[in-house]
Amino acid sequence: MKPLQITMSAFGSYAGEATVDFERADHGIFLITGDTGAGKTTIFDAIAFALFGESSGRKRDGSMMRSQYAPDERETFVTLVFSQKGERYQVRRRPSYLRLSRRKNKNGEYTPVQVTAQASLILPDGTEYPGGIREVNQKLQELIGVDYGQFSQIAMIAQGDYLRLLHASSRERKEIFSKIFDTGVYRQVQTRLKEENDRMAVALEDGRKLIAHELEGVQMSPEREGQWQALLTRPETGAEQIEAALSVFLSGQEKALADMARQKKEKEQAERALEEKLRQAEETNRQLDLLEKERAGLSLLLSGKEEQEALEKRLSLAQKAEKAAPAWQNFQERKKERDAGLSQQKERKERLSLLQKKVHAAVLEAEEERKRHDARFPGLQEELVKLQSDLPLFEQCRKALAEQEEAAGRETQAGKRQKEAQGQLEALKGQLEALKKEQEKLEGAAGGADALALRLEGLARQKERLLRLAGQLSEWKRTAQKREEKMREAEAALRELARLDRTYAECSQAFLAAQAGLMAGKLTEGSPCPVCGSLHHPAPAALSESAVTQEAVERAKKERD
């Protein structure tokens, strides 16, 4: 803010209307001087009152601001024209005070009248800012950037207050300079960076907890479990060490999975071989079932005979033998042949018996005829001829007896073959026992194969989980690196901002000290000090050899901005 012109009416020590045109002082620095009570402080009071509604020293209220020498009809007000960031503003303010009425009352006397306070602000476009005193005060504070307390420290060089800014605390100077030079944006940047840092720190901690939770679920091999737990419990363990340990574990798991896959393939081949043997055993059982059915049929055919019972007992021992079927079929064929032979033998026996009866009858008849031989020779001769005609029958009987003997020989041969079948049956029983044992092994192997398959599936799932965990670990690692880079950039920016703030503060303080040194250099013993009015100057401020200029202060401000 730069004051351009101020008009005071009935204000303080000015009974009339007085105007101070600051635009006439075009050198940038000017001095307001005068005797004690001439109204120097009143000018600063008027500026402070126009901007904030208070005097420079907060020692005068509204009624005290009105000049006691002003006539009743003159209004008390202050009009200040100032520029801010190249824009021209005008503020007019009137305090609250008492004046005498312009008319007498019924008693012929003038009565006190309360004049209310007013404030108005003319904007650069010539319009009046809407609102009352409160709204105008807020708008002026927004334009200037400081409140009354800060303004009184940086703009007022009143008696006793010259060194208030230099003696202010670091926190107060920081707030003053921050508002003057509009460094709030850097504070916002600092706040945003802190919030982002806190958010990323929380995200990092959540990521660490998630990774720790996932790592707890990793199942290492027994020989590596101790090393893995020791690695997790060490505080100095980093993501790189965990990733390296997981890589070693995954490589070992992949090798173990390859070995297990090979073993699984071998087990599957063995299982297929056992399944083939099982299929053959099932086929054997099926054929044995067929043999059992044939045996049942045989038992029906051979019931009632001791030989058939013996054969049934021997065949029952071969009920589960696969290779006994051909022998049984051969036996059936031989049995059919025997039955056919027996049938023929029976038929021939019947025919032979009939022939024997006929022969016997013929013999008896021939005996009788022999007795009558002499008497009946011709008749005997005829019987002889008849017997000769029956000789083919006797021949047929002889052949039947021979065939009967041959059938008996075949039956004996069938018995021998049956004994051979019994031997084959015993051998097949041994093979069947071996097949049963092999089947039990097959069932055990099938169970082992199932367990191995489940183990392989579990390892495959664990591998996928470890690979996913390794991916998450890499992602968290990249995120942490990016966050660390941002934090380093933010810290560098904050350090640079702090350095520029210190540089600017040092330049500003050195500039103020240099101004005091310049004024002290013009002091002479016996002449009054323009600041405090003292005639003696025991310890005047010394001018530093490296005095800071206004240009240096502006450069420091630009660098900081």
C-alpha positions as CSV (number, residue, x, y, z in Angstrom):
1,M,0.0,0.0,0.0
2,K,1.3,3.4,-0.9
3,P,-0.5,6.6,0.4
4,L,-1.1,9.2,-2.3
5,Q,-3.1,11.9,-0.6
6,I,-4.8,12.4,2.8
7,T,-7.4,15.0,3.7
8,M,-8.2,15.7,7.4
9,S,-11.1,17.7,8.6
10,A,-11.5,18.7,12.3
11,F,-9.3,15.8,13.1
12,G,-6.9,15.8,16.0
13,S,-4.8,19.0,16.0
14,Y,-6.2,20.1,12.7
15,A,-9.2,22.4,13.4
16,G,-10.0,23.0,9.8
17,E,-9.4,21.0,6.7
18,A,-5.9,20.1,5.7
19,T,-4.6,18.0,2.8
20,V,-1.2,16.3,2.5
21,D,-0.3,15.4,-1.1
22,F,2.3,12.6,-0.9
23,E,2.5,12.4,-4.7
24,R,4.6,15.6,-4.7
25,A,7.4,13.7,-3.0
26,D,8.5,11.8,-6.1
27,H,11.9,10.7,-4.7
28,G,10.5,7.7,-2.8
29,I,11.7,8.9,0.6
30,F,10.5,12.0,2.4
31,L,10.5,13.2,6.0
32,I,7.7,14.7,8.0
33,T,9.1,17.2,10.5
34,G,7.8,19.8,12.8
35,D,7.7,21.1,16.3
36,T,6.2,19.1,19.1
37,G,2.4,19.3,18.8
38,A,2.5,20.5,15.2
39,G,0.5,17.4,14.1
40,K,3.1,14.9,12.8
41,T,1.6,12.0,14.7
42,T,-1.9,13.2,13.7
43,I,-1.0,12.4,10.1
44,F,-0.2,8.8,11.0
45,D,-3.3,8.7,13.2
46,A,-5.3,9.8,10.2
47,I,-3.8,7.2,7.9
48,A,-4.4,4.4,10.5
49,F,-7.9,5.7,11.2
50,A,-8.8,5.8,7.5
51,L,-7.6,2.3,6.9
52,F,-8.6,0.6,10.2
53,G,-10.8,3.0,12.1
54,E,-8.2,3.3,14.9
55,S,-5.4,5.7,15.7
56,S,-1.7,4.8,15.3
57,G,-1.2,4.4,19.0
58,R,-4.6,3.2,20.0
59,K,-4.7,6.1,22.5
60,R,-7.6,8.0,21.0
61,D,-11.2,6.9,20.5
62,G,-13.7,8.5,18.1
63,S,-14.6,11.4,20.3
64,M,-11.0,12.2,21.0
65,M,-10.2,12.2,17.3
66,R,-12.4,15.3,16.7
67,S,-10.4,18.5,17.1
68,Q,-11.4,20.5,20.2
69,Y,-10.7,23.6,18.2
70,A,-13.1,22.9,15.4
71,P,-16.4,24.7,15.1
72,D,-19.6,22.8,15.7
73,E,-20.7,23.0,12.1
74,R,-17.5,21.4,10.7
75,E,-17.7,17.6,10.1
76,T,-14.9,15.4,11.3
77,F,-13.6,13.0,8.6
78,V,-10.5,11.6,7.0
79,T,-10.2,10.9,3.3
80,L,-7.2,8.8,2.1
81,V,-6.3,8.1,-1.5
82,F,-3.8,5.2,-1.9
83,S,-2.6,2.7,-4.5
84,Q,-2.3,-1.0,-4.1
85,K,-0.7,-3.2,-6.8
86,G,-1.1,-0.4,-9.3
87,E,-4.8,0.3,-8.6
88,R,-6.1,3.5,-7.1
89,Y,-8.5,3.4,-4.1
90,Q,-10.2,6.1,-2.0
91,V,-11.5,5.6,1.6
92,R,-13.5,8.1,3.6
93,R,-14.1,7.5,7.3
94,R,-16.0,9.5,9.9
95,P,-15.7,8.8,13.7
96,S,-18.5,8.8,16.1
97,Y,-18.6,12.0,18.2
98,L,-20.9,14.6,19.9
99,R,-21.7,18.0,18.5
100,L,-24.2,20.7,19.3
101,S,-27.4,20.9,17.4
102,R,-27.9,23.5,14.8
103,R,-31.2,24.6,16.3
104,K,-32.1,25.6,19.8
105,N,-34.6,23.7,21.9
106,K,-37.6,25.0,23.6
107,N,-35.4,26.3,26.4
108,G,-33.4,28.3,23.9
109,E,-30.3,26.1,24.3
110,Y,-28.3,23.9,21.9
111,T,-28.4,20.2,22.7
112,P,-25.7,17.6,22.1
113,V,-26.2,15.5,19.0
114,Q,-24.5,12.1,18.5
115,V,-23.0,11.8,15.0
116,T,-22.7,8.1,13.9
117,A,-19.6,6.7,12.4
118,Q,-19.4,6.1,8.7
119,A,-17.0,4.4,6.2
120,S,-17.0,4.2,2.4
121,L,-14.6,2.8,-0.2
122,I,-14.3,3.9,-3.8
123,L,-13.0,1.2,-6.0
124,P,-10.6,1.7,-9.0
125,D,-13.6,1.7,-11.4
126,G,-15.2,4.5,-9.6
127,T,-18.0,2.5,-7.9
128,E,-18.5,2.4,-4.2
129,Y,-17.9,-0.9,-2.4
130,P,-21.3,-2.1,-1.0
131,G,-21.7,-2.6,2.8
132,G,-21.2,-0.9,6.1
133,I,-18.2,-0.3,8.3
134,R,-17.5,-4.0,8.9
135,E,-17.6,-4.9,5.2
136,V,-15.3,-2.0,4.3
137,N,-12.8,-3.0,7.1
138,Q,-12.7,-6.5,5.8
139,K,-12.2,-5.4,2.2
140,L,-9.4,-3.0,3.2
141,Q,-7.6,-5.7,5.2
142,E,-7.8,-8.0,2.2
143,L,-6.4,-5.3,-0.1
144,I,-3.5,-4.3,2.2
145,G,-2.8,-7.8,3.5
146,V,-2.1,-6.8,7.1
147,D,-4.2,-6.1,10.2
148,Y,-3.9,-3.0,12.4
149,G,-1.4,-4.5,14.8
150,Q,1.0,-5.5,11.9
151,F,0.5,-2.2,10.1
152,S,1.4,-0.3,13.3
153,Q,4.7,-2.2,13.5
154,I,5.8,-1.8,9.9
155,A,4.4,1.5,8.8
156,M,4.4,3.7,11.9
157,I,7.7,5.4,12.8
158,A,6.2,7.1,15.8
159,Q,8.1,8.1,18.9
160,G,9.0,5.1,20.9
161,D,7.9,2.6,18.2
162,Y,10.8,2.8,15.8
163,L,12.5,-0.4,16.9
164,R,9.3,-2.4,17.5
165,L,9.7,-4.3,14.2
166,L,13.4,-5.0,14.9
167,H,12.6,-6.1,18.4
168,A,9.6,-8.2,17.4
169,S,9.8,-12.0,17.9
170,S,10.7,-14.3,15.0
171,R,7.1,-15.6,14.9
172,E,5.7,-12.1,14.7
173,R,8.2,-11.1,12.0
174,K,7.4,-14.3,10.1
175,E,3.6,-13.5,10.1
176,I,4.3,-9.9,9.2
177,F,6.5,-10.7,6.2
178,S,4.2,-13.5,5.1
179,K,1.3,-11.2,4.8
180,I,3.2,-8.4,3.3
181,F,4.8,-10.4,0.6
182,D,2.0,-12.9,0.1
183,T,3.9,-16.0,1.0
184,G,0.7,-17.9,1.9
185,V,1.0,-19.9,-1.4
186,Y,4.3,-21.4,-0.1
187,R,2.6,-22.2,3.2
188,Q,-0.1,-24.0,1.2
189,V,2.5,-25.8,-0.8
190,Q,4.2,-26.8,2.4
191,T,0.9,-28.0,4.0
192,R,0.0,-29.9,0.8
193,L,3.4,-31.6,0.8
194,K,3.0,-32.5,4.4
195,E,-0.4,-33.9,3.8
196,E,0.8,-35.9,0.8
197,N,3.8,-37.1,2.8
198,D,1.5,-38.2,5.6
199,R,-0.9,-39.9,3.2
200,M,2.0,-41.7,1.4
201,A,3.5,-42.7,4.8
202,V,0.1,-44.2,5.8
203,A,-0.1,-46.0,2.4
204,L,3.5,-47.2,2.9
205,E,2.7,-48.5,6.3
206,D,-0.4,-50.2,5.0
207,G,1.6,-51.7,2.2
208,R,4.2,-53.0,4.7
209,K,1.5,-54.5,6.8
210,L,0.0,-56.2,3.8
211,I,3.3,-57.5,2.6
212,A,4.1,-58.7,6.2
213,H,0.8,-60.5,6.3
214,E,1.4,-62.2,2.9
215,L,4.9,-63.1,3.9
216,E,3.7,-64.8,7.0
217,G,1.6,-67.1,4.8
218,V,4.7,-68.2,2.8
219,Q,5.6,-71.8,3.6
220,M,9.3,-72.6,3.1
221,S,10.8,-76.0,3.0
222,P,11.9,-77.4,6.4
223,E,15.6,-76.8,5.7
224,R,14.9,-73.1,4.8
225,E,12.2,-72.3,7.4
226,G,14.6,-71.2,10.1
227,Q,16.5,-68.9,7.8
228,W,13.3,-67.4,6.4
229,Q,11.9,-66.7,9.9
230,A,15.2,-65.1,11.0
231,L,15.2,-62.9,7.9
232,L,11.6,-61.7,8.6
233,T,12.3,-60.9,12.3
234,R,15.4,-58.8,11.7
235,P,14.5,-55.1,11.7
236,E,17.2,-54.2,9.1
237,T,15.7,-56.6,6.6
238,G,14.8,-54.7,3.4
239,A,12.6,-55.4,0.4
240,E,15.7,-56.3,-1.7
241,Q,16.7,-59.1,0.8
242,I,13.1,-60.4,0.9
243,E,12.9,-60.4,-2.9
244,A,16.2,-62.2,-3.2
245,A,15.1,-64.8,-0.7
246,L,11.8,-65.3,-2.5
247,S,13.7,-65.6,-5.8
248,V,15.9,-68.4,-4.3
249,F,12.9,-70.1,-2.9
250,L,10.9,-69.9,-6.1
251,S,13.8,-71.3,-8.1
252,G,14.0,-74.2,-5.6
253,Q,10.3,-74.7,-5.8
254,E,10.4,-74.7,-9.6
255,K,13.0,-77.4,-9.5
256,A,11.0,-79.4,-6.9
257,L,7.9,-78.9,-9.1
258,A,9.8,-80.2,-12.1
259,D,10.9,-83.3,-10.1
260,M,7.4,-83.9,-8.8
261,A,6.0,-83.5,-12.3
262,R,8.5,-86.1,-13.5
263,Q,7.6,-88.4,-10.6
264,K,3.9,-87.8,-11.4
265,K,4.5,-88.8,-15.0
266,E,6.2,-92.0,-13.9
267,K,3.5,-92.7,-11.4
268,E,0.9,-92.2,-14.2
269,Q,2.7,-94.6,-16.4
270,A,2.8,-97.1,-13.6
271,E,-0.8,-96.5,-12.9
272,R,-1.7,-97.1,-16.5
273,A,0.2,-100.4,-16.5
274,L,-1.6,-101.4,-13.3
275,E,-4.9,-100.4,-14.8
276,E,-4.1,-102.6,-17.8
277,K,-3.3,-105.5,-15.4
278,L,-6.5,-104.7,-13.5
279,R,-8.4,-104.8,-16.7
280,Q,-6.9,-108.2,-17.5
281,A,-7.8,-109.3,-14.0
282,E,-11.3,-108.1,-14.5
283,E,-11.4,-110.1,-17.7
284,T,-10.2,-113.1,-15.9
285,N,-12.9,-112.6,-13.3
286,R,-15.4,-112.3,-16.0
287,Q,-14.2,-115.6,-17.6
288,L,-14.3,-117.2,-14.2
289,D,-17.9,-116.1,-13.8
290,L,-18.6,-117.8,-17.1
291,L,-16.7,-120.8,-15.8
292,E,-18.9,-120.8,-12.7
293,K,-22.0,-120.8,-14.9
294,E,-20.6,-123.7,-16.9
295,R,-19.8,-125.5,-13.7
296,A,-23.4,-125.1,-12.6
297,G,-24.5,-126.6,-15.8
298,L,-22.0,-129.4,-15.4
299,S,-23.3,-130.1,-11.9
300,L,-26.8,-130.7,-13.3
301,L,-25.4,-133.0,-16.0
302,L,-23.3,-135.1,-13.6
303,S,-25.7,-135.2,-10.6
304,G,-26.2,-138.7,-9.2
305,K,-22.8,-140.2,-10.2
306,E,-19.8,-140.5,-8.0
307,E,-17.5,-139.8,-10.9
308,Q,-19.4,-136.7,-11.7
309,E,-19.2,-135.6,-8.1
310,A,-15.5,-136.0,-8.1
311,L,-15.3,-134.1,-11.3
312,E,-17.5,-131.3,-9.8
313,K,-15.2,-131.0,-6.8
314,R,-12.2,-130.7,-9.1
315,L,-13.9,-128.2,-11.3
316,S,-15.0,-126.1,-8.3
317,L,-11.3,-125.5,-7.6
318,A,-10.9,-124.0,-11.1
319,Q,-13.8,-121.6,-10.8
320,K,-11.6,-118.5,-10.9
321,A,-8.9,-119.7,-13.3
322,E,-8.9,-118.1,-16.7
323,K,-6.9,-120.7,-18.5
324,A,-9.1,-123.6,-17.3
325,A,-11.8,-122.6,-19.7
326,P,-10.2,-124.3,-22.7
327,A,-9.7,-127.5,-20.7
328,W,-13.3,-127.3,-19.5
329,Q,-14.5,-126.8,-23.1
330,N,-12.4,-129.8,-24.1
331,F,-13.9,-131.8,-21.2
332,Q,-17.4,-130.8,-22.4
333,E,-16.6,-132.0,-25.8
334,R,-15.2,-135.3,-24.5
335,K,-18.3,-135.6,-22.2
336,K,-20.6,-135.1,-25.2
337,E,-18.6,-137.8,-27.0
338,R,-18.8,-140.1,-24.0
339,D,-22.5,-139.5,-23.6
340,A,-23.0,-140.2,-27.3
341,G,-20.9,-143.4,-26.9
342,L,-22.9,-144.4,-23.8
343,S,-26.1,-143.8,-25.7
344,Q,-24.9,-145.9,-28.6
345,Q,-23.6,-148.5,-26.1
346,K,-26.9,-148.6,-24.4
347,E,-28.7,-149.0,-27.7
348,R,-26.3,-151.7,-28.8
349,K,-26.7,-153.4,-25.4
350,E,-30.4,-153.4,-25.9
351,R,-30.0,-154.8,-29.4
352,L,-27.4,-157.3,-28.1
353,S,-29.8,-158.3,-25.3
354,L,-32.5,-158.7,-27.8
355,L,-30.2,-160.8,-30.0
356,Q,-29.1,-162.8,-27.0
357,K,-32.6,-163.5,-26.2
358,K,-33.2,-164.5,-29.7
359,V,-30.1,-166.6,-29.7
360,H,-31.1,-168.2,-26.4
361,A,-34.5,-168.8,-27.7
362,A,-33.0,-170.2,-30.8
363,V,-30.6,-172.4,-28.7
364,L,-33.4,-173.7,-26.6
365,E,-35.4,-174.2,-29.7
366,A,-32.4,-175.9,-31.3
367,E,-31.9,-178.1,-28.2
368,E,-35.5,-179.2,-28.5
369,E,-35.1,-179.7,-32.1
370,R,-31.9,-181.6,-31.5
371,K,-33.9,-184.0,-29.4
372,R,-36.1,-184.3,-32.2
373,H,-33.2,-184.3,-34.5
374,D,-33.5,-187.6,-35.8
375,A,-37.2,-187.3,-36.3
376,R,-37.1,-183.9,-37.6
377,F,-33.8,-183.5,-39.5
378,P,-35.3,-181.6,-42.4
379,G,-36.8,-179.1,-39.9
380,L,-33.4,-178.8,-38.2
381,Q,-31.8,-178.2,-41.4
382,E,-34.1,-175.3,-42.0
383,E,-33.3,-173.9,-38.5
384,L,-29.7,-174.1,-39.3
385,V,-30.2,-172.1,-42.4
386,K,-32.2,-169.5,-40.3
387,L,-29.4,-169.3,-37.8
388,Q,-26.9,-168.7,-40.5
389,S,-29.0,-165.9,-41.7
390,D,-28.8,-164.4,-38.2
391,L,-25.0,-164.4,-38.2
392,P,-24.8,-160.7,-39.3
393,L,-26.7,-159.9,-36.1
394,F,-24.1,-161.6,-34.0
395,E,-21.4,-159.7,-35.9
396,Q,-23.1,-156.4,-35.1
397,C,-23.3,-157.4,-31.5
398,R,-19.6,-158.1,-31.5
399,K,-18.9,-154.7,-33.0
400,A,-21.1,-153.1,-30.4
401,L,-19.1,-154.7,-27.6
402,A,-15.8,-153.5,-29.3
403,E,-17.2,-150.0,-29.5
404,Q,-18.2,-150.2,-25.8
405,E,-14.7,-151.0,-24.9
406,E,-13.4,-148.2,-27.0
407,A,-15.8,-145.7,-25.3
408,A,-14.5,-146.9,-21.9
409,G,-11.0,-146.2,-23.1
410,R,-12.0,-142.7,-24.2
411,E,-13.5,-142.2,-20.8
412,T,-10.3,-143.1,-19.2
413,Q,-8.5,-140.6,-21.5
414,A,-10.9,-137.9,-20.4
415,G,-10.0,-138.7,-16.8
416,K,-6.4,-138.1,-17.6
417,R,-7.2,-134.8,-19.3
418,Q,-9.3,-133.8,-16.3
419,K,-6.2,-134.4,-14.1
420,E,-4.2,-132.2,-16.4
421,A,-6.9,-129.5,-16.1
422,Q,-6.7,-129.8,-12.3
423,G,-2.9,-129.1,-12.5
424,Q,-3.6,-126.1,-14.8
425,L,-6.2,-125.0,-12.3
426,E,-3.7,-125.0,-9.4
427,A,-1.3,-123.0,-11.5
428,L,-4.0,-120.5,-12.3
429,K,-4.9,-120.2,-8.6
430,G,-1.3,-119.1,-7.9
431,Q,-1.5,-116.6,-10.7
432,L,-4.8,-115.3,-9.3
433,E,-3.3,-114.8,-5.9
434,A,-0.4,-112.8,-7.5
435,L,-3.0,-110.7,-9.4
436,K,-4.8,-110.0,-6.2
437,K,-1.6,-108.8,-4.5
438,E,-0.8,-106.7,-7.6
439,Q,-4.3,-105.3,-7.5
440,E,-3.8,-104.3,-3.8
441,K,-0.5,-102.6,-4.8
442,L,-2.4,-100.9,-7.6
443,E,-5.0,-99.5,-5.2
444,G,-2.2,-98.3,-2.9
445,A,-0.4,-96.7,-5.8
446,A,-3.6,-95.1,-7.0
447,G,-4.0,-93.5,-3.5
448,G,-0.4,-92.3,-3.6
449,A,-0.9,-90.9,-7.0
450,D,-4.0,-89.0,-5.7
451,A,-2.0,-87.7,-2.8
452,L,0.8,-86.7,-5.1
453,A,-1.7,-84.9,-7.4
454,L,-3.1,-83.0,-4.4
455,R,0.4,-82.1,-3.3
456,L,1.3,-80.9,-6.8
457,E,-1.9,-78.8,-7.0
458,G,-1.0,-77.2,-3.6
459,L,2.5,-76.4,-4.7
460,A,1.2,-74.9,-8.0
461,R,-1.2,-72.7,-6.0
462,Q,1.6,-71.7,-3.7
463,K,3.8,-70.9,-6.7
464,E,1.1,-68.7,-8.1
465,R,0.7,-67.0,-4.7
466,L,4.4,-66.4,-4.4
467,L,4.6,-65.0,-7.9
468,R,1.7,-62.7,-7.2
469,L,3.4,-61.7,-3.9
470,A,6.7,-61.0,-5.8
471,G,4.7,-58.8,-8.2
472,Q,3.1,-56.9,-5.4
473,L,6.5,-56.5,-3.7
474,S,8.0,-55.1,-6.9
475,E,5.0,-52.7,-7.2
476,W,5.4,-51.6,-3.6
477,K,9.1,-51.1,-4.2
478,R,8.5,-48.9,-7.2
479,T,5.8,-46.9,-5.3
480,A,8.2,-46.4,-2.4
481,Q,11.0,-45.2,-4.7
482,K,8.6,-42.7,-6.3
483,R,7.4,-41.6,-2.9
484,E,11.0,-41.1,-1.7
485,E,11.8,-39.1,-4.9
486,K,8.8,-36.9,-4.3
487,M,9.8,-36.5,-0.6
488,R,13.4,-35.6,-1.6
489,E,12.0,-33.0,-4.1
490,A,9.7,-31.6,-1.5
491,E,12.4,-31.4,1.1
492,A,14.7,-29.7,-1.4
493,A,12.0,-27.2,-2.3
494,L,11.3,-26.5,1.4
495,R,15.0,-26.0,2.1
496,E,15.3,-23.6,-0.9
497,L,12.2,-21.7,0.3
498,A,13.6,-21.5,3.8
499,R,17.0,-20.3,2.5
500,L,15.2,-17.6,0.4
501,D,13.1,-16.6,3.3
502,R,16.2,-16.2,5.5
503,T,18.0,-14.3,2.8
504,Y,15.1,-11.9,2.4
505,A,14.6,-11.5,6.1
506,E,18.3,-10.8,6.6
507,C,18.3,-8.3,3.7
508,S,15.2,-6.5,5.1
509,Q,16.6,-6.3,8.6
510,A,19.9,-5.1,7.3
511,F,18.2,-2.5,5.1
512,L,16.3,-1.2,8.1
513,A,19.5,-1.1,10.2
514,A,21.2,0.7,7.4
515,Q,18.4,3.4,7.4
516,A,19.0,3.9,11.1
517,G,22.7,4.2,10.4
518,L,22.1,6.8,7.7
519,M,20.0,8.9,10.0
520,A,22.5,8.5,12.9
521,G,25.3,9.7,10.6
522,K,23.6,13.1,10.2
523,L,23.2,13.7,14.0
524,T,25.3,16.4,15.7
525,E,25.7,17.0,19.3
526,G,23.3,19.5,20.6
527,S,20.8,19.2,17.7
528,P,17.6,17.2,18.4
529,C,17.2,13.7,17.1
530,P,14.3,13.6,14.4
531,V,13.1,10.4,15.9
532,C,13.3,10.8,19.7
533,G,14.0,14.5,20.0
534,S,17.0,14.0,22.3
535,L,19.9,16.6,22.2
536,H,22.5,14.1,23.3
537,H,23.5,11.1,21.3
538,P,25.7,8.8,23.4
539,A,25.4,5.7,21.2
540,P,24.2,6.4,17.7
541,A,23.7,3.5,15.3
542,A,26.7,2.7,13.2
543,L,26.4,2.4,9.4
544,S,27.6,-1.0,8.2
545,E,30.2,-1.0,5.4
546,S,28.1,-3.6,3.6
547,A,24.9,-1.7,3.8
548,V,22.0,-3.3,1.9
549,T,20.2,-1.2,-0.7
550,Q,16.5,-1.2,-1.7
551,E,17.5,-2.9,-4.9
552,A,19.1,-5.8,-3.0
553,V,15.9,-6.2,-1.0
554,E,13.8,-6.3,-4.2
555,R,16.1,-8.9,-5.8
556,A,15.8,-11.1,-2.7
557,K,12.1,-10.8,-2.8
558,K,12.0,-11.7,-6.5
559,E,14.2,-14.7,-6.0
560,R,12.1,-15.9,-3.1
561,D,8.8,-15.5,-5.1
